[in-house]
């Protein structure tokens, strides 16, 4: 797949060939993407939810009143779940929501996410994402010319500081280094903008994984 390389001024500065094994998968597996998104969101969960059991609430554990003769229902201590201020019957405990997903499935999910964007014509390749000054208004106009009102922008190994400062106040624009490329952020934004350095980093990432797999075999 061949795409034009754009500048931030919406001018063409050449072309680049995208690897079809990464960006050219025809049949997109939605089930793999769904598994990967669930995996990522589960890892992000803090798992710190906690409610008190009836043994943890600060209420009297003594019997409220005598068992019979009052005309009222029979009750034990005031910390029972039936009372306001009582403990929870099935209280929540802190837990780890993370679950496993094979590395090859994670790699395949990333390929499918990239291929889905490429197949829909929603990938833009930029020569670089650097600014002389961190001007949000100016950057917003440049991105609008490129059709990047709702986009994930992947830079090189590091994000240019001025660009990051200018982009952080623009709604629906996310900026990540090439190492931060992930399925969830790709899918949650309408378009994907990759720098030429990011494209090379993606290619190297999958090449390294393939060589490691070959060495293990």
N, C-alpha and C positions, 0 to 999 in steps of 0.2 A: 504494500500500500504506500502510495507516494502522496505527501502533503507539502503545501507551501509553508515556508518559514516566514512568520510575520514579526514585525517590530512592534513596539508599543505605540508607534505612530500609525499603525495599520498599513504599513508598507511591506511589500514582499522583498525578502532578502535572500531568496534561494529556495531550495526544496530539500526534503529529507525522505528517506525510505524507511518505513516502519516494518518491523519484523512480523510476518504473517503468522508465525507460530505464537506470537504474543498478542497482536492486535487484529488478527484476521480469522479468529474462530467463528465459523458460520452459525453453528447451533449453540445458542447460549443456554446453559443449564441454570434455570432459576432456582432449583433446589439447592445447588451448591452455593449460590450467592446468599440464599436465605440462611443456610447453615453457618456461613462465615459471618454474616451480620449478627446473628444470635450469639455466636462465639465472642465477637468483639464487644457487644453490649453487655454480655454477662461478665466479661473481664473488667468493665468499667464500673460495675455496681460496687458500692462500698460494703454492702452487707452488714451495716451497723444497726439495723432496726432492732429495737429491744423494747419489750413491755414487761411489766412486773407481774409475777405470779402472786397468788394469794398469800404465799409465804414471805413475800418481799414488801408488801404494802405496809405503811405505818398506821395500822389500825389495831384495835383490841382483838385478841384472839379468844376472848372470853365469851361465854354464851350470853346472848343479849338479854334474855328473860327466861323464866321457867318454861319447861316444856309444855305443860298443860294448864288449863284454867284461865288463860288470858283472853280467849276468844279469837286470838290471832293465829296466823300460820306459825308452824314450828320452825325456828331458825337456830343455827349455831352461831359461829362468830361473825363479826361484821366485815371480815375481809373476804367473804364469799363473793364470787363473780356476780351474783344477783343484785348486790347493793352498789349504789353510787360510791365510788372511791374504793371499791373492792378490787381484788386482783383479777387478771385475765384468766379465763379457764384454760386456754391453750396459748400461752404467751409466746411472743416472738423471741428468738435468740439470735445473737450475731452469728453470721454464717458466710461461707465463701461460695459465691454463685458461679465461680469459674468452672468450666468443664473443658475436657480435651477435644482436640480436633487434629487429625493427622496433618503433618507438615505438607504432604503432597496435595491434600485437599485445599489447604490454605493457599498454596501456590497456584493451583488450578483456578480457584475462585478469583484471584487477582487477575489472571489472564482473561477470564470470562468477563470481568468487570471492564477491563480495558478494551476488550473486543466489542462489548456492547456499546460503549461510547463511540468507538471508531466506526462501527456498523451504522450507527444512527447519525453519523456526521457531526458529532458533538465534541470532537477533539480539535484543539488549536495548538499549533507548535509555535513557540516564541523563540527568538534568538537569545534574548536575555531579559531578566526582570530586575533592572537596576535603575535607580533614580538619583539625580544630583541633590534634590531636596525632597523632604517628606511632605509633599503637598497633596492632601487628600482630594481636594476638588479637581485638581489637574489630572490625577490618576483616574478618578471616576469617569472623566470625559474620555480618556484614552481607552479605558476598558469598555465603555459603551460603544465606541467605534469598532472595537473588535467583537462586539456581541457578547461580552462577558459580564452581564448583569447578575447572573447567578452561576458562580463557577468556583471550582477548586483549582488553584494555581500551584503547580509543583516547580520549585526552582531547582538549583543544583545542590551541592553538598551543604551549602549554607544559604539562608535567606538574606538578601541584602537588607541592611538595617533600615535605610530610608524607605525602601519599598514596603517593608513590614509595618513601619509606623504609619505610612500613608494609607495602607490597605485595611488596617485593623478597625477603622471606623466606618468602613463601607459595608452596608448590610448584604448578606448572602455571598460574601467573598471570603474564602478561606485560603491561606497561604501556608504551605508546608515545604520543608526540605525534601529531597528525593528519598531519603531514608524513611520519611513519615508517610509515604504513599500507602493507602489502605483501602479496602473494599468499601467500607461503610461511608467514608468521606467522598469517595468517587460517586457512589450511588445517590447520596443525599443532595448533590448539586447537579444542576442541569447540564453544565458543560465542564470539560476538563482541559486545562491549559498546561502544556508541558514545555519546558525549555529544552533546547537541544541537548544541554548537559543532562537533564533529567531523562531524556530518551536513551542516552548512552548508559546512564546509571541503571535504568530498568533492564536494558539488554545485558549488561554485565551481571546484574543480580540473578537473572535466570540462567545465564551461562555458568556462573559459579555454582549454582544449585545443581545443574546438570552434570558438571564435572565431578562434584562431590558424590553424586549418586552413582556415576560411572566408576569412581574409585572404590566406593563401598561394594559394588557388585563384583 
